[in-house]
């Protein structure tokens, strides 16, 4: 739902009820989005979905930490 700043000020309590019901509200000024009213993210449950998300998709080469001869003068 998009709503102007002025209308949001007048209907704030109603907007909060709609957000609690799962809706996301975009607040606009002069037709441009300036803010979003949304329910807070449950950090505990979102962390669980992130941990291990890249498993098997990222790898590090065996020689990753080996410097080539061009670094000899800096590695002393």
mmCIF file of the N, C-alpha and C atoms, coordinates in Angstrom:
data_MODEL
# 
_entry.id   MODEL 
# 
loop_
_atom_site.group_PDB 
_atom_site.id 
_atom_site.type_symbol 
_atom_site.label_atom_id 
_atom_site.label_alt_id 
_atom_site.label_comp_id 
_atom_site.label_asym_id 
_atom_site.label_entity_id 
_atom_site.label_seq_id 
_atom_site.pdbx_PDB_ins_code 
_atom_site.Cartn_x 
_atom_site.Cartn_y 
_atom_site.Cartn_z 
_atom_site.occupancy 
_atom_site.B_iso_or_equiv 
_atom_site.pdbx_formal_charge 
_atom_site.auth_seq_id 
_atom_site.auth_comp_id 
_atom_site.auth_asym_id 
_atom_site.auth_atom_id 
_atom_site.pdbx_PDB_model_num 
ATOM 1   N N  . UNK A 1 1  ? 0.841  -1.166  0.000  1.00 0.00 ? 1  UNK A N  1 
ATOM 2   C CA . UNK A 1 1  ? 0.000  0.000   0.000  1.00 0.00 ? 1  UNK A CA 1 
ATOM 3   C C  . UNK A 1 1  ? 0.889  1.232   0.000  1.00 0.00 ? 1  UNK A C  1 
ATOM 4   N N  . UNK A 1 2  ? 0.583  2.220   -0.832 1.00 0.00 ? 2  UNK A N  1 
ATOM 5   C CA . UNK A 1 2  ? 1.269  3.505   -0.842 1.00 0.00 ? 2  UNK A CA 1 
ATOM 6   C C  . UNK A 1 2  ? 0.361  4.555   -0.216 1.00 0.00 ? 2  UNK A C  1 
ATOM 7   N N  . UNK A 1 3  ? 0.965  5.438   0.574  1.00 0.00 ? 3  UNK A N  1 
ATOM 8   C CA . UNK A 1 3  ? 0.190  6.465   1.252  1.00 0.00 ? 3  UNK A CA 1 
ATOM 9   C C  . UNK A 1 3  ? 1.061  7.715   1.404  1.00 0.00 ? 3  UNK A C  1 
ATOM 10  N N  . UNK A 1 4  ? 0.452  8.888   1.270  1.00 0.00 ? 4  UNK A N  1 
ATOM 11  C CA . UNK A 1 4  ? 1.213  10.129  1.400  1.00 0.00 ? 4  UNK A CA 1 
ATOM 12  C C  . UNK A 1 4  ? 1.570  10.383  2.862  1.00 0.00 ? 4  UNK A C  1 
ATOM 13  N N  . UNK A 1 5  ? 2.568  11.232  3.074  1.00 0.00 ? 5  UNK A N  1 
ATOM 14  C CA . UNK A 1 5  ? 3.001  11.570  4.432  1.00 0.00 ? 5  UNK A CA 1 
ATOM 15  C C  . UNK A 1 5  ? 1.834  12.162  5.221  1.00 0.00 ? 5  UNK A C  1 
ATOM 16  N N  . UNK A 1 6  ? 1.103  13.095  4.606  1.00 0.00 ? 6  UNK A N  1 
ATOM 17  C CA . UNK A 1 6  ? -0.015 13.741  5.299  1.00 0.00 ? 6  UNK A CA 1 
ATOM 18  C C  . UNK A 1 6  ? -1.079 12.724  5.700  1.00 0.00 ? 6  UNK A C  1 
ATOM 19  N N  . UNK A 1 7  ? -1.401 11.820  4.793  1.00 0.00 ? 7  UNK A N  1 
ATOM 20  C CA . UNK A 1 7  ? -2.416 10.810  5.104  1.00 0.00 ? 7  UNK A CA 1 
ATOM 21  C C  . UNK A 1 7  ? -1.902 9.843   6.166  1.00 0.00 ? 7  UNK A C  1 
ATOM 22  N N  . UNK A 1 8  ? -0.608 9.520   6.110  1.00 0.00 ? 8  UNK A N  1 
ATOM 23  C CA . UNK A 1 8  ? -0.019 8.616   7.104  1.00 0.00 ? 8  UNK A CA 1 
ATOM 24  C C  . UNK A 1 8  ? -0.091 9.227   8.502  1.00 0.00 ? 8  UNK A C  1 
ATOM 25  N N  . UNK A 1 9  ? 0.142  10.531  8.588  1.00 0.00 ? 9  UNK A N  1 
ATOM 26  C CA . UNK A 1 9  ? 0.052  11.205  9.886  1.00 0.00 ? 9  UNK A CA 1 
ATOM 27  C C  . UNK A 1 9  ? -1.365 11.102  10.449 1.00 0.00 ? 9  UNK A C  1 
ATOM 28  N N  . UNK A 1 10 ? -2.343 11.254  9.583  1.00 0.00 ? 10 UNK A N  1 
ATOM 29  C CA . UNK A 1 10 ? -3.737 11.237  10.024 1.00 0.00 ? 10 UNK A CA 1 
ATOM 30  C C  . UNK A 1 10 ? -4.218 9.835   10.378 1.00 0.00 ? 10 UNK A C  1 
ATOM 31  N N  . UNK A 1 11 ? -3.638 8.813   9.754  1.00 0.00 ? 11 UNK A N  1 
ATOM 32  C CA . UNK A 1 11 ? -4.129 7.437   9.927  1.00 0.00 ? 11 UNK A CA 1 
ATOM 33  C C  . UNK A 1 11 ? -3.076 6.512   10.534 1.00 0.00 ? 11 UNK A C  1 
ATOM 34  N N  . UNK A 1 12 ? -2.170 7.059   11.324 1.00 0.00 ? 12 UNK A N  1 
ATOM 35  C CA . UNK A 1 12 ? -1.049 6.259   11.824 1.00 0.00 ? 12 UNK A CA 1 
ATOM 36  C C  . UNK A 1 12 ? -1.494 5.010   12.578 1.00 0.00 ? 12 UNK A C  1 
ATOM 37  N N  . UNK A 1 13 ? -2.456 5.135   13.465 1.00 0.00 ? 13 UNK A N  1 
ATOM 38  C CA . UNK A 1 13 ? -2.905 3.976   14.247 1.00 0.00 ? 13 UNK A CA 1 
ATOM 39  C C  . UNK A 1 13 ? -3.454 2.880   13.335 1.00 0.00 ? 13 UNK A C  1 
ATOM 40  N N  . UNK A 1 14 ? -4.212 3.276   12.332 1.00 0.00 ? 14 UNK A N  1 
ATOM 41  C CA . UNK A 1 14 ? -4.761 2.302   11.374 1.00 0.00 ? 14 UNK A CA 1 
ATOM 42  C C  . UNK A 1 14 ? -3.629 1.624   10.597 1.00 0.00 ? 14 UNK A C  1 
ATOM 43  N N  . UNK A 1 15 ? -2.624 2.400   10.214 1.00 0.00 ? 15 UNK A N  1 
ATOM 44  C CA . UNK A 1 15 ? -1.489 1.829   9.481  1.00 0.00 ? 15 UNK A CA 1 
ATOM 45  C C  . UNK A 1 15 ? -0.741 0.809   10.323 1.00 0.00 ? 15 UNK A C  1 
ATOM 46  N N  . UNK A 1 16 ? -0.575 1.107   11.602 1.00 0.00 ? 16 UNK A N  1 
ATOM 47  C CA . UNK A 1 16 ? 0.111  0.168   12.497 1.00 0.00 ? 16 UNK A CA 1 
ATOM 48  C C  . UNK A 1 16 ? -0.677 -1.136  12.591 1.00 0.00 ? 16 UNK A C  1 
ATOM 49  N N  . UNK A 1 17 ? -1.977 -1.057  12.666 1.00 0.00 ? 17 UNK A N  1 
ATOM 50  C CA . UNK A 1 17 ? -2.805 -2.266  12.699 1.00 0.00 ? 17 UNK A CA 1 
ATOM 51  C C  . UNK A 1 17 ? -2.621 -3.075  11.417 1.00 0.00 ? 17 UNK A C  1 
ATOM 52  N N  . UNK A 1 18 ? -2.536 -2.407  10.280 1.00 0.00 ? 18 UNK A N  1 
ATOM 53  C CA . UNK A 1 18 ? -2.352 -3.109  9.007  1.00 0.00 ? 18 UNK A CA 1 
ATOM 54  C C  . UNK A 1 18 ? -0.977 -3.772  8.943  1.00 0.00 ? 18 UNK A C  1 
ATOM 55  N N  . UNK A 1 19 ? 0.034  -3.096  9.488  1.00 0.00 ? 19 UNK A N  1 
ATOM 56  C CA . UNK A 1 19 ? 1.376  -3.678  9.528  1.00 0.00 ? 19 UNK A CA 1 
ATOM 57  C C  . UNK A 1 19 ? 1.385  -4.913  10.430 1.00 0.00 ? 19 UNK A C  1 
ATOM 58  N N  . UNK A 1 20 ? 0.707  -4.824  11.558 1.00 0.00 ? 20 UNK A N  1 
ATOM 59  C CA . UNK A 1 20 ? 0.618  -5.984  12.467 1.00 0.00 ? 20 UNK A CA 1 
ATOM 60  C C  . UNK A 1 20 ? -0.063 -7.158  11.782 1.00 0.00 ? 20 UNK A C  1 
ATOM 61  N N  . UNK A 1 21 ? -0.926 -6.875  10.829 1.00 0.00 ? 21 UNK A N  1 
ATOM 62  C CA . UNK A 1 21 ? -1.617 -7.938  10.097 1.00 0.00 ? 21 UNK A CA 1 
ATOM 63  C C  . UNK A 1 21 ? -0.768 -8.480  8.943  1.00 0.00 ? 21 UNK A C  1 
ATOM 64  N N  . UNK A 1 22 ? 0.448  -7.918  8.765  1.00 0.00 ? 22 UNK A N  1 
ATOM 65  C CA . UNK A 1 22 ? 1.354  -8.453  7.759  1.00 0.00 ? 22 UNK A CA 1 
ATOM 66  C C  . UNK A 1 22 ? 1.560  -7.575  6.534  1.00 0.00 ? 22 UNK A C  1 
ATOM 67  N N  . UNK A 1 23 ? 0.902  -6.440  6.483  1.00 0.00 ? 23 UNK A N  1 
ATOM 68  C CA . UNK A 1 23 ? 1.025  -5.566  5.317  1.00 0.00 ? 23 UNK A CA 1 
ATOM 69  C C  . UNK A 1 23 ? 2.260  -4.664  5.460  1.00 0.00 ? 23 UNK A C  1 
ATOM 70  N N  . UNK A 1 24 ? 2.826  -4.260  4.335  1.00 0.00 ? 24 UNK A N  1 
ATOM 71  C CA . UNK A 1 24 ? 3.929  -3.312  4.324  1.00 0.00 ? 24 UNK A CA 1 
ATOM 72  C C  . UNK A 1 24 ? 3.420  -2.016  3.707  1.00 0.00 ? 24 UNK A C  1 
ATOM 73  N N  . UNK A 1 25 ? 3.697  -0.884  4.356  1.00 0.00 ? 25 UNK A N  1 
ATOM 74  C CA . UNK A 1 25 ? 3.192  0.412   3.925  1.00 0.00 ? 25 UNK A CA 1 
ATOM 75  C C  . UNK A 1 25 ? 4.349  1.253   3.395  1.00 0.00 ? 25 UNK A C  1 
ATOM 76  N N  . UNK A 1 26 ? 4.197  1.821   2.191  1.00 0.00 ? 26 UNK A N  1 
ATOM 77  C CA . UNK A 1 26 ? 5.190  2.717   1.621  1.00 0.00 ? 26 UNK A CA 1 
ATOM 78  C C  . UNK A 1 26 ? 4.658  4.138   1.760  1.00 0.00 ? 26 UNK A C  1 
ATOM 79  N N  . UNK A 1 27 ? 5.426  4.987   2.425  1.00 0.00 ? 27 UNK A N  1 
ATOM 80  C CA . UNK A 1 27 ? 5.031  6.379   2.631  1.00 0.00 ? 27 UNK A CA 1 
ATOM 81  C C  . UNK A 1 27 ? 5.689  7.217   1.538  1.00 0.00 ? 27 UNK A C  1 
ATOM 82  N N  . UNK A 1 28 ? 4.875  8.063   0.889  1.00 0.00 ? 28 UNK A N  1 
ATOM 83  C CA . UNK A 1 28 ? 5.381  8.852   -0.233 1.00 0.00 ? 28 UNK A CA 1 
ATOM 84  C C  . UNK A 1 28 ? 5.271  10.349  0.037  1.00 0.00 ? 28 UNK A C  1 
ATOM 85  N N  . UNK A 1 29 ? 6.150  11.099  -0.612 1.00 0.00 ? 29 UNK A N  1 
ATOM 86  C CA . UNK A 1 29 ? 6.083  12.562  -0.602 1.00 0.00 ? 29 UNK A CA 1 
ATOM 87  C C  . UNK A 1 29 ? 6.267  13.005  -2.048 1.00 0.00 ? 29 UNK A C  1 
ATOM 88  N N  . UNK A 1 30 ? 5.333  13.764  -2.543 1.00 0.00 ? 30 UNK A N  1 
ATOM 89  C CA . UNK A 1 30 ? 5.346  14.205  -3.941 1.00 0.00 ? 30 UNK A CA 1 
ATOM 90  C C  . UNK A 1 30 ? 5.460  13.015  -4.898 1.00 0.00 ? 30 UNK A C  1 
ATOM 91  N N  . UNK A 1 31 ? 4.815  11.911  -4.539 1.00 0.00 ? 31 UNK A N  1 
ATOM 92  C CA . UNK A 1 31 ? 4.787  10.734  -5.396 1.00 0.00 ? 31 UNK A CA 1 
ATOM 93  C C  . UNK A 1 31 ? 6.020  9.852   -5.321 1.00 0.00 ? 31 UNK A C  1 
ATOM 94  N N  . UNK A 1 32 ? 7.000  10.212  -4.508 1.00 0.00 ? 32 UNK A N  1 
ATOM 95  C CA . UNK A 1 32 ? 8.231  9.413   -4.384 1.00 0.00 ? 32 UNK A CA 1 
ATOM 96  C C  . UNK A 1 32 ? 8.274  8.735   -3.021 1.00 0.00 ? 32 UNK A C  1 
ATOM 97  N N  . UNK A 1 33 ? 8.665  7.485   -3.015 1.00 0.00 ? 33 UNK A N  1 
ATOM 98  C CA . UNK A 1 33 ? 8.768  6.730   -1.757 1.00 0.00 ? 33 UNK A CA 1 
ATOM 99  C C  . UNK A 1 33 ? 9.850  7.349   -0.877 1.00 0.00 ? 33 UNK A C  1 
ATOM 100 N N  . UNK A 1 34 ? 9.504  7.603   0.388  1.00 0.00 ? 34 UNK A N  1 
ATOM 101 C CA . UNK A 1 34 ? 10.471 8.171   1.331  1.00 0.00 ? 34 UNK A CA 1 
ATOM 102 C C  . UNK A 1 34 ? 10.666 7.299   2.568  1.00 0.00 ? 34 UNK A C  1 
ATOM 103 N N  . UNK A 1 35 ? 9.748  6.372   2.818  1.00 0.00 ? 35 UNK A N  1 
ATOM 104 C CA . UNK A 1 35 ? 9.862  5.513   4.001  1.00 0.00 ? 35 UNK A CA 1 
ATOM 105 C C  . UNK A 1 35 ? 8.993  4.277   3.820  1.00 0.00 ? 35 UNK A C  1 
ATOM 106 N N  . UNK A 1 36 ? 9.305  3.279   4.604  1.00 0.00 ? 36 UNK A N  1 
ATOM 107 C CA . UNK A 1 36 ? 8.514  2.052   4.624  1.00 0.00 ? 36 UNK A CA 1 
ATOM 108 C C  . UNK A 1 36 ? 8.165  1.744   6.070  1.00 0.00 ? 36 UNK A C  1 
ATOM 109 N N  . UNK A 1 37 ? 6.912  1.393   6.294  1.00 0.00 ? 37 UNK A N  1 
ATOM 110 C CA . UNK A 1 37 ? 6.484  0.941   7.619  1.00 0.00 ? 37 UNK A CA 1 
ATOM 111 C C  . UNK A 1 37 ? 6.269  -0.563  7.495  1.00 0.00 ? 37 UNK A C  1 
ATOM 112 N N  . UNK A 1 38 ? 7.026  -1.321  8.259  1.00 0.00 ? 38 UNK A N  1 
ATOM 113 C CA . UNK A 1 38 ? 6.942  -2.776  8.185  1.00 0.00 ? 38 UNK A CA 1 
ATOM 114 C C  . UNK A 1 38 ? 7.189  -3.361  9.562  1.00 0.00 ? 38 UNK A C  1 
ATOM 115 N N  . UNK A 1 39 ? 6.771  -4.589  9.751  1.00 0.00 ? 39 UNK A N  1 
ATOM 116 C CA . UNK A 1 39 ? 7.003  -5.285  11.014 1.00 0.00 ? 39 UNK A CA 1 
ATOM 117 C C  . UNK A 1 39 ? 8.506  -5.501  11.186 1.00 0.00 ? 39 UNK A C  1 
ATOM 118 N N  . UNK A 1 40 ? 8.993  -5.494  12.421 1.00 0.00 ? 40 UNK A N  1 
ATOM 119 C CA . UNK A 1 40 ? 10.420 -5.731  12.644 1.00 0.00 ? 40 UNK A CA 1 
ATOM 120 C C  . UNK A 1 40 ? 10.803 -7.151  12.241 1.00 0.00 ? 40 UNK A C  1 
ATOM 121 N N  . UNK A 1 41 ? 12.040 -7.295  11.819 1.00 0.00 ? 41 UNK A N  1 
ATOM 122 C CA . UNK A 1 41 ? 12.562 -8.607  11.437 1.00 0.00 ? 41 UNK A CA 1 
ATOM 123 C C  . UNK A 1 41 ? 12.927 -9.372  12.691 1.00 0.00 ? 41 UNK A C  1 
ATOM 124 N N  . UNK A 1 42 ? 12.516 -10.606 12.770 1.00 0.00 ? 42 UNK A N  1 
ATOM 125 C CA . UNK A 1 42 ? 12.880 -11.469 13.897 1.00 0.00 ? 42 UNK A CA 1 
ATOM 126 C C  . UNK A 1 42 ? 14.305 -11.958 13.662 1.00 0.00 ? 42 UNK A C  1 
ATOM 127 N N  . UNK A 1 43 ? 15.266 -11.330 14.317 1.00 0.00 ? 43 UNK A N  1 
ATOM 128 C CA . UNK A 1 43 ? 16.679 -11.615 14.086 1.00 0.00 ? 43 UNK A CA 1 
ATOM 129 C C  . UNK A 1 43 ? 17.009 -13.073 14.363 1.00 0.00 ? 43 UNK A C  1 
ATOM 130 N N  . UNK A 1 44 ? 16.463 -13.640 15.400 1.00 0.00 ? 44 UNK A N  1 
ATOM 131 C CA . UNK A 1 44 ? 16.788 -15.021 15.767 1.00 0.00 ? 44 UNK A CA 1 
ATOM 132 C C  . UNK A 1 44 ? 16.414 -15.987 14.653 1.00 0.00 ? 44 UNK A C  1 
ATOM 133 N N  . UNK A 1 45 ? 15.231 -15.857 14.086 1.00 0.00 ? 45 UNK A N  1 
ATOM 134 C CA . UNK A 1 45 ? 14.818 -16.791 13.045 1.00 0.00 ? 45 UNK A CA 1 
ATOM 135 C C  . UNK A 1 45 ? 15.490 -16.493 11.716 1.00 0.00 ? 45 UNK A C  1 
ATOM 136 N N  . UNK A 1 46 ? 15.811 -15.222 11.427 1.00 0.00 ? 46 UNK A N  1 
ATOM 137 C CA . UNK A 1 46 ? 16.462 -14.899 10.165 1.00 0.00 ? 46 UNK A CA 1 
ATOM 138 C C  . UNK A 1 46 ? 17.910 -15.373 10.163 1.00 0.00 ? 46 UNK A C  1 
ATOM 139 N N  . UNK A 1 47 ? 18.559 -15.408 11.329 1.00 0.00 ? 47 UNK A N  1 
ATOM 140 C CA . UNK A 1 47 ? 19.925 -15.904 11.412 1.00 0.00 ? 47 UNK A CA 1 
ATOM 141 C C  . UNK A 1 47 ? 19.994 -17.377 11.039 1.00 0.00 ? 47 UNK A C  1 
ATOM 142 N N  . UNK A 1 48 ? 19.026 -18.127 11.473 1.00 0.00 ? 48 UNK A N  1 
ATOM 143 C CA . UNK A 1 48 ? 19.036 -19.557 11.192 1.00 0.00 ? 48 UNK A CA 1 
ATOM 144 C C  . UNK A 1 48 ? 18.973 -19.818 9.696  1.00 0.00 ? 48 UNK A C  1 
ATOM 145 N N  . UNK A 1 49 ? 18.268 -19.003 8.950  1.00 0.00 ? 49 UNK A N  1 
ATOM 146 C CA . UNK A 1 49 ? 18.158 -19.226 7.523  1.00 0.00 ? 49 UNK A CA 1 
ATOM 147 C C  . UNK A 1 49 ? 19.419 -18.794 6.784  1.00 0.00 ? 49 UNK A C  1 
ATOM 148 N N  . UNK A 1 50 ? 20.232 -17.929 7.391  1.00 0.00 ? 50 UNK A N  1 
ATOM 149 C CA . UNK A 1 50 ? 21.449 -17.446 6.752  1.00 0.00 ? 50 UNK A CA 1 
ATOM 150 C C  . UNK A 1 50 ? 22.612 -18.407 6.982  1.00 0.00 ? 50 UNK A C  1 
ATOM 151 N N  . UNK A 1 51 ? 22.713 -18.970 8.174  1.00 0.00 ? 51 UNK A N  1 
ATOM 152 C CA . UNK A 1 51 ? 23.831 -19.846 8.502  1.00 0.00 ? 51 UNK A CA 1 
ATOM 153 C C  . UNK A 1 51 ? 23.826 -21.057 7.574  1.00 0.00 ? 51 UNK A C  1 
ATOM 154 N N  . UNK A 1 52 ? 24.937 -21.232 6.888  1.00 0.00 ? 52 UNK A N  1 
ATOM 155 C CA . UNK A 1 52 ? 25.085 -22.364 5.988  1.00 0.00 ? 52 UNK A CA 1 
ATOM 156 C C  . UNK A 1 52 ? 24.463 -22.162 4.622  1.00 0.00 ? 52 UNK A C  1 
ATOM 157 N N  . UNK A 1 53 ? 23.960 -20.973 4.338  1.00 0.00 ? 53 UNK A N  1 
ATOM 158 C CA . UNK A 1 53 ? 23.287 -20.729 3.061  1.00 0.00 ? 53 UNK A CA 1 
ATOM 159 C C  . UNK A 1 53 ? 24.223 -20.898 1.863  1.00 0.00 ? 53 UNK A C  1 
ATOM 160 N N  . UNK A 1 54 ? 25.516 -20.657 2.040  1.00 0.00 ? 54 UNK A N  1 
ATOM 161 C CA . UNK A 1 54 ? 26.469 -20.766 0.935  1.00 0.00 ? 54 UNK A CA 1 
ATOM 162 C C  . UNK A 1 54 ? 27.282 -22.061 0.967  1.00 0.00 ? 54 UNK A C  1 
ATOM 163 N N  . UNK A 1 55 ? 26.904 -22.982 1.834  1.00 0.00 ? 55 UNK A N  1 
ATOM 164 C CA . UNK A 1 55 ? 27.649 -24.236 1.959  1.00 0.00 ? 55 UNK A CA 1 
ATOM 165 C C  . UNK A 1 55 ? 27.702 -24.945 0.605  1.00 0.00 ? 55 UNK A C  1 
ATOM 166 N N  . UNK A 1 56 ? 28.916 -25.319 0.219  1.00 0.00 ? 56 UNK A N  1 
ATOM 167 C CA . UNK A 1 56 ? 29.110 -26.025 -1.039 1.00 0.00 ? 56 UNK A CA 1 
ATOM 168 C C  . UNK A 1 56 ? 29.195 -25.097 -2.247 1.00 0.00 ? 56 UNK A C  1 
ATOM 169 N N  . UNK A 1 57 ? 29.007 -23.807 -2.051 1.00 0.00 ? 57 UNK A N  1 
ATOM 170 C CA . UNK A 1 57 ? 29.047 -22.859 -3.171 1.00 0.00 ? 57 UNK A CA 1 
ATOM 171 C C  . UNK A 1 57 ? 30.321 -22.018 -3.171 1.00 0.00 ? 57 UNK A C  1 
ATOM 172 N N  . UNK A 1 58 ? 31.030 -22.008 -2.055 1.00 0.00 ? 58 UNK A N  1 
ATOM 173 C CA . UNK A 1 58 ? 32.248 -21.217 -1.928 1.00 0.00 ? 58 UNK A CA 1 
ATOM 174 C C  . UNK A 1 58 ? 33.391 -22.156 -1.568 1.00 0.00 ? 58 UNK A C  1 
ATOM 175 N N  . UNK A 1 59 ? 34.539 -21.954 -2.214 1.00 0.00 ? 59 UNK A N  1 
ATOM 176 C CA . UNK A 1 59 ? 35.706 -22.758 -1.881 1.00 0.00 ? 59 UNK A CA 1 
ATOM 177 C C  . UNK A 1 59 ? 36.935 -21.864 -1.905 1.00 0.00 ? 59 UNK A C  1 
ATOM 178 N N  . UNK A 1 60 ? 37.970 -22.273 -1.200 1.00 0.00 ? 60 UNK A N  1 
ATOM 179 C CA . UNK A 1 60 ? 39.232 -21.547 -1.158 1.00 0.00 ? 60 UNK A CA 1 
ATOM 180 C C  . UNK A 1 60 ? 40.311 -22.468 -1.711 1.00 0.00 ? 60 UNK A C  1 
ATOM 181 N N  . UNK A 1 61 ? 41.058 -21.950 -2.669 1.00 0.00 ? 61 UNK A N  1 
ATOM 182 C CA . UNK A 1 61 ? 42.115 -22.738 -3.308 1.00 0.00 ? 61 UNK A CA 1 
ATOM 183 C C  . UNK A 1 61 ? 43.162 -23.142 -2.277 1.00 0.00 ? 61 UNK A C  1 
ATOM 184 N N  . UNK A 1 62 ? 43.777 -24.308 -2.472 1.00 0.00 ? 62 UNK A N  1 
ATOM 185 C CA . UNK A 1 62 ? 44.794 -24.801 -1.541 1.00 0.00 ? 62 UNK A CA 1 
ATOM 186 C C  . UNK A 1 62 ? 45.966 -23.828 -1.416 1.00 0.00 ? 62 UNK A C  1 
ATOM 187 N N  . UNK A 1 63 ? 46.313 -23.158 -2.501 1.00 0.00 ? 63 UNK A N  1 
ATOM 188 C CA . UNK A 1 63 ? 47.460 -22.247 -2.494 1.00 0.00 ? 63 UNK A CA 1 
ATOM 189 C C  . UNK A 1 63 ? 47.057 -20.802 -2.178 1.00 0.00 ? 63 UNK A C  1 
ATOM 190 N N  . UNK A 1 64 ? 45.905 -20.604 -1.601 1.00 0.00 ? 64 UNK A N  1 
ATOM 191 C CA . UNK A 1 64 ? 45.381 -19.262 -1.314 1.00 0.00 ? 64 UNK A CA 1 
ATOM 192 C C  . UNK A 1 64 ? 46.369 -18.391 -0.533 1.00 0.00 ? 64 UNK A C  1 
ATOM 193 N N  . UNK A 1 65 ? 46.995 -18.942 0.483  1.00 0.00 ? 65 UNK A N  1 
ATOM 194 C CA . UNK A 1 65 ? 47.876 -18.140 1.333  1.00 0.00 ? 65 UNK A CA 1 
ATOM 195 C C  . UNK A 1 65 ? 49.347 -18.204 0.923  1.00 0.00 ? 65 UNK A C  1 
ATOM 196 N N  . UNK A 1 66 ? 49.637 -18.739 -0.252 1.00 0.00 ? 66 UNK A N  1 
ATOM 197 C CA . UNK A 1 66 ? 51.014 -18.792 -0.748 1.00 0.00 ? 66 UNK A CA 1 
ATOM 198 C C  . UNK A 1 66 ? 51.265 -17.584 -1.640 1.00 0.00 ? 66 UNK A C  1 
ATOM 199 N N  . UNK A 1 67 ? 52.299 -16.823 -1.304 1.00 0.00 ? 67 UNK A N  1 
ATOM 200 C CA . UNK A 1 67 ? 52.640 -15.651 -2.105 1.00 0.00 ? 67 UNK A CA 1 
ATOM 201 C C  . UNK A 1 67 ? 53.592 -16.035 -3.224 1.00 0.00 ? 67 UNK A C  1 
ATOM 202 N N  . UNK A 1 68 ? 53.428 -15.421 -4.362 1.00 0.00 ? 68 UNK A N  1 
ATOM 203 C CA . UNK A 1 68 ? 54.319 -15.651 -5.499 1.00 0.00 ? 68 UNK A CA 1 
ATOM 204 C C  . UNK A 1 68 ? 55.622 -14.893 -5.312 1.00 0.00 ? 68 UNK A C  1 
ATOM 205 N N  . UNK A 1 69 ? 56.588 -15.122 -6.195 1.00 0.00 ? 69 UNK A N  1 
ATOM 206 C CA . UNK A 1 69 ? 57.902 -14.495 -6.079 1.00 0.00 ? 69 UNK A CA 1 
ATOM 207 C C  . UNK A 1 69 ? 57.847 -12.964 -6.152 1.00 0.00 ? 69 UNK A C  1 
ATOM 208 N N  . UNK A 1 70 ? 56.827 -12.410 -6.742 1.00 0.00 ? 70 UNK A N  1 
ATOM 209 C CA . UNK A 1 70 ? 56.717 -10.944 -6.831 1.00 0.00 ? 70 UNK A CA 1 
ATOM 210 C C  . UNK A 1 70 ? 56.514 -10.293 -5.455 1.00 0.00 ? 70 UNK A C  1 
ATOM 211 N N  . UNK A 1 71 ? 56.225 -11.084 -4.448 1.00 0.00 ? 71 UNK A N  1 
ATOM 212 C CA . UNK A 1 71 ? 56.010 -10.569 -3.088 1.00 0.00 ? 71 UNK A CA 1 
ATOM 213 C C  . UNK A 1 71 ? 57.222 -10.790 -2.182 1.00 0.00 ? 71 UNK A C  1 
ATOM 214 N N  . UNK A 1 72 ? 58.296 -11.379 -2.688 1.00 0.00 ? 72 UNK A N  1 
ATOM 215 C CA . UNK A 1 72 ? 59.463 -11.722 -1.872 1.00 0.00 ? 72 UNK A CA 1 
ATOM 216 C C  . UNK A 1 72 ? 60.018 -10.526 -1.106 1.00 0.00 ? 72 UNK A C  1 
ATOM 217 N N  . UNK A 1 73 ? 60.134 -9.374  -1.741 1.00 0.00 ? 73 UNK A N  1 
ATOM 218 C CA . UNK A 1 73 ? 60.726 -8.222  -1.068 1.00 0.00 ? 73 UNK A CA 1 
ATOM 219 C C  . UNK A 1 73 ? 59.838 -7.680  0.054  1.00 0.00 ? 73 UNK A C  1 
ATOM 220 N N  . UNK A 1 74 ? 58.557 -7.966  0.025  1.00 0.00 ? 74 UNK A N  1 
ATOM 221 C CA . UNK A 1 74 ? 57.626 -7.492  1.074  1.00 0.00 ? 74 UNK A CA 1 
ATOM 222 C C  . UNK A 1 74 ? 57.470 -8.495  2.208  1.00 0.00 ? 74 UNK A C  1 
ATOM 223 N N  . UNK A 1 75 ? 57.789 -9.759  1.990  1.00 0.00 ? 75 UNK A N  1 
ATOM 224 C CA . UNK A 1 75 ? 57.566 -10.821 2.951  1.00 0.00 ? 75 UNK A CA 1 
ATOM 225 C C  . UNK A 1 75 ? 58.753 -11.051 3.874  1.00 0.00 ? 75 UNK A C  1 
ATOM 226 N N  . UNK A 1 76 ? 59.730 -10.193 3.832  1.00 0.00 ? 76 UNK A N  1 
ATOM 227 C CA . UNK A 1 76 ? 60.933 -10.369 4.668  1.00 0.00 ? 76 UNK A CA 1 
ATOM 228 C C  . UNK A 1 76 ? 60.733 -9.855  6.051  1.00 0.00 ? 76 UNK A C  1 
# 
